[in-house]
Amino acid sequence: MKEQYKKIWRKNFEIENCSYFMATPAIAGLIYYQSKTVGKKILRELVWVQKDYKNIGSYVLASELRRLIKKTIEVMIRDPELINNIHKKAYIDNKKYFNFAKSVLEINLSKLTNNELGKLHKKITDHQKISHAYSNITTWWLDSDGEDFSKFLLNKLARILKEKKSNFKLAETFSILTTPEKPSLAIKEEIESLKILKEINYNKQVKRIFLQKDVEKIKADLDKINIKLKRKIIRHYKKWLWTPFTYIGPVYELDYYLQIWSGLLRQKFNINRRLDELINYSKDVEEQKRKIIRELQINQSNKKIFNIAADIIRLKAYRKNCLFHGMYVLDKILKEVARRLNLSIKQVRFMADWEMAPALKRGGFPADILNERIKFSVYYQKDDKGIIYAGERAKKFLAKLNLEKEKIKKTNYLEGTSACSGKVSGRVKIVNLPEEMDKMNQGDIMVAHTTFPSLVPAMKKAAAIITDDGGITCHAAIVARELKTPCVVGVRIATKVLKDGDRVEVDAERGIVRKF
């Protein structure tokens, strides 16, 4: 063990609003399933540091991480069909996960025995483990340490443009070639939402109701509209309410959708134009790609790599959606567990997945252990064994590790990777949590460590988006392309250097942010 502590541990990510109920199956799954992509276990250890509901840092051995990324790119170039098959299986597994979680909503959990509840918990976390981890190497780790894959593709495309003496812009061409042709669940939800808005707009009586600014008055007047439309509204809300849940919620309330429709009506939003854009999304992307491939004469080998990149983006978005839906359903199970074990939901969320069934069998779990974990704890996974240290034991364990220090310097010039091209200026607003979204005004520059679905309302207001996290597969990159909003990702220190009110120029053509 002494030798391992001399090795350098690199911080790879941090996550808001989560704890061990999500982390333990996800990390164990990663360690187990990585061999499906790279043929063996390369990443063998991970250290997850937790303080209250925040994972303040997750660390892996830098040497293992670099080997994993290098090997994955080698496999992609040598055997793209292997990657395609991994992705195909991941889509199937995620659909199974989504459908199983949906079926759990029909179960009366209070009627289950403790043994049955424990088995149900294991089944849903097993679904989570394989669906989230099977393609995790390509959909996260590949671009997680300096955007290796994004830079590999950008360099490849830059060479092609130079060879062909093309006038195509690098960032814009790159964005088109790596954009998925099939619409995401977010696009499907927006299409359904706009179709409802179209019906509201068509009926003068209903439109008058939705033009009211007071959402409580709109809600009170829903009984005045025709029953068919009212059912569509309620059905849409219930179908999609889980979208912003991430790991601990909350979900969207009916008020959210009523406010969206009301706001768009009052803004005289062009419903038909936006619907046409979304409905024709796949056709437009296909046509743009065909034009680029034809004019640049991109060969079959390079075409396969760019297609894989686009599929990684689509799969990551789908995988995340299935995970967040699964977390929404799992939360109902955890609340039932909490009731039976006489614990709070927060305490239960700090139990590892392997602790749940035994605790239900015994009829209890020490609350003091969970309370200590909430204050400060460390989860260490090595191969197939995981352990959670809390309090002083956690601090001592962490103190022995050679953690790589993050270098932060004062600068007015930041660089990252262009995720969606464009050039704009504006005022910075740091938005890392949903409760920080209110400070965003239309045209502000949104800066975040990372983004997730519950931050999308703020992203829609942004003139540009900047994130610490990077790569073409990050959530910000995916959403920015759908919104056609200039976006620079992988800036690393953006949230540490920039602050609310700073005026910046975002040059997403070159991946540059300048502070005035």
C-alpha positions, -999 to 999 in steps of 0.1 A, spaced: 0 0 0 28 24 7 39 23 -29 5 32 -42 3 64 -21 33 78 -40 13 77 -72 -5 108 -84 -43 109 -79 -60 132 -104 -94 149 -98 -116 138 -127 -150 152 -117 -173 166 -90 -211 163 -88 -237 184 -70 -267 169 -52 -258 132 -50 -245 106 -26 -238 69 -23 -271 55 -34 -261 67 -69 -223 65 -67 -218 30 -54 -235 11 -83 -222 36 -109 -185 33 -98 -186 -5 -93 -202 -8 -128 -175 14 -144 -147 -8 -129 -164 -40 -140 -176 -30 -176 -146 -10 -189 -131 -42 -202 -159 -45 -227 -144 -14 -244 -107 -18 -239 -103 -55 -233 -91 -54 -197 -93 -34 -165 -71 -4 -167 -88 19 -142 -87 -2 -111 -92 23 -83 -114 54 -76 -117 77 -46 -149 96 -42 -150 124 -16 -183 134 -1 -194 164 20 -231 166 26 -249 163 -7 -219 173 -27 -192 150 -42 -164 176 -38 -140 155 -59 -135 121 -75 -100 110 -81 -83 83 -102 -46 74 -107 -34 98 -134 -13 70 -150 -43 47 -153 -65 74 -166 -40 83 -194 -36 47 -204 -74 42 -205 -79 72 -228 -51 63 -251 -63 26 -253 -99 37 -260 -88 59 -290 -67 31 -303 -96 7 -302 -119 32 -319 -95 36 -348 -87 -1 -351 -121 -16 -345 -150 10 -348 -175 -19 -352 -167 -30 -316 -176 5 -304 -208 5 -325 -218 -29 -309 -211 -16 -274 -233 14 -281 -261 -7 -296 -262 -29 -264 -261 3 -243 -292 16 -261 -310 -17 -254 -299 -18 -218 -310 18 -212 -344 12 -227 -348 -18 -204 -338 3 -175 -363 30 -184 -392 5 -189 -384 -14 -157 -383 19 -137 -416 29 -153 -431 -5 -143 -420 1 -106 -443 32 -105 -473 8 -108 -462 -12 -77 -477 -4 -43 -444 -4 -24 -461 -4 10 -475 -38 3 -441 -54 -3 -423 -74 24 -388 -61 35 -373 -90 15 -393 -81 -16 -384 -44 -12 -347 -53 -9 -349 -75 -41 -367 -46 -60 -340 -22 -49 -313 -46 -61 -330 -51 -94 -333 -14 -102 -297 -7 -92 -285 -36 -113 -303 -20 -143 -286 13 -134 -252 -4 -131 -252 -19 -166 -271 8 -184 -249 36 -170 -216 19 -170 -215 -3 -201 -207 26 -224 -192 49 -198 -157 47 -212 -168 64 -245 -195 86 -231 -175 101 -203 -139 90 -196 -127 93 -232 -129 131 -231 -127 137 -194 -90 147 -190 -81 173 -216 -107 165 -243 -84 140 -260 -110 127 -284 -124 161 -293 -89 174 -300 -81 142 -320 -112 148 -342 -106 186 -345 -70 180 -357 -81 153 -381 -108 177 -396 -83 206 -397 -60 185 -418 -88 176 -441 -99 212 -446 -62 222 -453 -57 194 -478 -89 203 -496 -82 240 -494 -117 244 -481 -134 277 -469 -155 258 -444 -151 271 -409 -135 245 -386 -157 249 -355 -190 250 -375 -180 220 -397 -169 200 -366 -202 208 -349 -223 196 -379 -203 164 -384 -205 154 -347 -242 163 -343 -265 133 -339 -290 128 -367 -317 114 -345 -336 138 -321 -330 136 -284 -357 130 -258 -354 168 -250 -364 176 -287 -392 150 -285 -406 167 -253 -404 201 -269 -423 190 -300 -451 175 -278 -451 207 -257 -454 230 -287 -482 209 -302 -501 215 -270 -492 252 -271 -505 253 -307 -539 239 -295 -540 265 -267 -532 293 -292 -559 281 -317 -588 282 -291 -595 319 -282 -611 311 -249 -582 289 -238 -557 314 -251 -573 341 -229 -568 319 -199 -531 313 -207 -524 350 -214 -529 356 -177 -496 363 -158 -507 347 -126 -501 309 -129 -525 302 -100 -553 318 -120 -544 297 -150 -545 266 -129 -578 275 -113 -593 281 -148 -582 247 -163 -616 233 -155 -631 258 -180 -612 244 -210 -624 214 -230 -617 181 -212 -597 166 -241 -571 194 -240 -570 194 -202 -561 157 -203 -533 164 -228 -519 190 -205 -520 168 -174 -507 138 -194 -477 158 -207 -469 170 -172 -470 135 -158 -450 120 -187 -421 145 -184 -421 158 -148 -390 137 -140 -368 155 -166 -349 178 -142 -347 153 -113 -310 144 -117 -302 125 -84 -323 139 -56 -349 161 -73 -371 180 -74 -393 173 -103 -412 198 -124 -446 208 -110 -476 215 -133 -469 252 -127 -437 249 -147 -454 239 -179 -483 264 -174 -457 292 -170 -438 280 -201 -469 280 -223 -482 313 -208 -448 330 -213 -444 319 -249 -479 331 -257 -472 365 -242 -439 368 -261 -458 361 -293 -435 332 -299 -436 318 -335 -449 283 -327 -450 270 -363 -415 280 -372 -400 264 -341 -421 232 -347 -409 230 -383 -373 234 -371 -377 205 -346 -397 182 -369 -372 187 -397 -342 183 -373 -331 149 -386 -335 158 -423 -316 191 -419 -287 175 -400 -285 147 -426 -284 172 -455 -257 193 -439 -236 163 -432 -240 149 -467 -229 183 -482 -198 184 -460 -188 148 -467 -194 152 -504 -175 185 -508 -146 174 -485 -145 139 -499 -143 124 -465 -132 88 -468 -151 58 -452 -126 54 -423 -129 90 -412 -166 90 -418 -169 61 -393 -150 80 -366 -172 111 -370 -203 89 -369 -191 73 -337 -186 108 -322 -221 118 -331 -234 86 -317 -215 91 -284 -233 125 -280 -267 110 -287 -261 80 -264 -247 101 -236 -279 123 -236 -301 92 -238 -282 74 -210 -284 105 -188 -321 108 -193 -327 71 -185 -305 75 -154 -324 106 -141 -358 88 -147 -344 58 -128 -332 81 -100 -367 96 -98 -382 61 -94 -355 48 -71 -362 78 -48 -397 64 -42 -381 31 -31 -356 49 -9 -385 68 8 -402 35 16 -369 21 30 -365 52 51 -400 48 66 -393 11 75 -359 17 89 -370 48 109 -344 69 91 -347 101 71 -346 100 33 -313 119 35 -298 93 58 -309 64 35 -293 82 5 -260 78 22 -262 40 23 -243 20 -3 -263 -2 -26 -248 -33 -10 -260 -22 24 -297 -19 15 -310 -55 14 -291 -66 47 -305 -35 65 -341 -43 55 -335 -79 65 -323 -68 100 -349 -40 102 -323 -13 109 -291 6 101 -270 27 126 -281 63 121 -249 76 137 -228 60 109 -250 77 82 -248 111 100 -210 108 101 -210 101 63 -231 131 57 -207 154 74 -176 140 56 -168 107 40 -147 89 14 -158 60 -8 -129 39 -21 -135 14 -48 -107 -11 -58 -116 -37 -84 -147 -54 -71 -145 -42 -35 -159 -9 -22 -156 6 13 -168 39 28 -148 57 54 -164 85 75 -152 112 98 -115 110 110 -110 77 92 -119 94 60 -96 123 66 -67 100 75 -73 79 44 -73 110 22 -42 125 38 -22 95 27 -30 101 -10 -8 122 -33 -36 143 -47 -26 164 -77 -30 201 -70 -52 221 -94 -33 251 -109 -53 283 -110 -38 316 -122 -53 350 -127 -59 356 -164 -82 375 -187 -77 349 -215 -93 315 -212 -92 286 -237 -114 256 -242 -131 236 -269 -157 250 -293 -189 230 -289 -212 253 -309 -198 281 -331 -206 318 -328 -191 350 -313 -209 371 -287 -203 394 -257 -222 398 -225 -222 398 -187 -212 366 -168 -237 348 -146 -223 318 -126 -251 292 -125 -242 258 -109 -275 251 -92 -312 255 -101 -317 280 -72 -291 303 -90 -311 305 -122 -331 335 -112 -301 358 -117 -299 349 -154 -313 376 -178 -318 372 -215 -285 377 -233 -262 369 -203 -232 346 -206 -239 315 -185 -209 300 -168 -211 267 -150 -188 240 -137 -211 215 -156 -247 216 -167 -276 192 -164 -313 192 -174 -327 213 -145 -304 242 -157 -319 242 -192 -343 271 -185 -312 293 -178 -293 279 -208 -322 290 -230 -317 326 -219 -279 326 -225 -262 344 -254 -234 319 -248 -225 290 -225 -191 284 -209 -183 253 -188 -153 239 -168 -162 204 -179 -153 197 -215 -155 176 -246 -181 173 -273 -201 148 -252 -207 170 -222 -243 181 -215 -236 218 -223 -223 209 -257 -253 187 -265 -279 213 -254 -260 243 -270 -262 226 -304 -299 220 -300 -304 256 -291 -278 269 -316 -261 288 -288 -224 296 -290 -206 274 -264 -171 268 -252 -165 238 -230 -135 224 -211 -123 258 -199 -114 241 -166 -110 272 -144 -139 293 -158 -159 292 -126 -128 301 -105 -115 330 -127 -148 346 -138 -175 361 -115 -210 375 -117 -210 408 -137 -177 403 -155 -180 413 -192 -166 388 -216 -163 381 -253 -170 344 -262 -153 334 -295 -167 299 -299 -152 297 -334 -118 294 -318 -127 282 -283 -116 314 -266 -131 336 -238 -117 371 -232 -125 391 -201 -127 428 -207 
